[in-house]
């Protein structure tokens, strides 16, 4: 500590000794209440940290998930809309050409 800090510390301690008992007890009571309220702040800080971790996890998932998608695979909507007839059009063209001969 510097000399200036020592000087101010001595002045502060001297002023503390000159406080009336009533003011001193009111300050002590206020300190106790503040410390009691501060204990609840730990829970708030913990929930704030947990919320931050959840938010970071969601953001990471949203950021990374497009990279994990196989873009070459057909989309499920296209696969559901396909009918069996579209799978082998050559067969159905051949069937259409030969049907009159078979029926006729």
Buried (B, 14 or more C-beta within 10 A) or exposed (E): EEEEEEEEEEEEEEEEEEEEEEEEEEEEEEEEEEEEEEEEEEEEEEEEEEEEEEEEEEEEEEEEEEEEEEEEEEEEEEEEEEEEEEEEEEEEEEEEEEEEEEEE
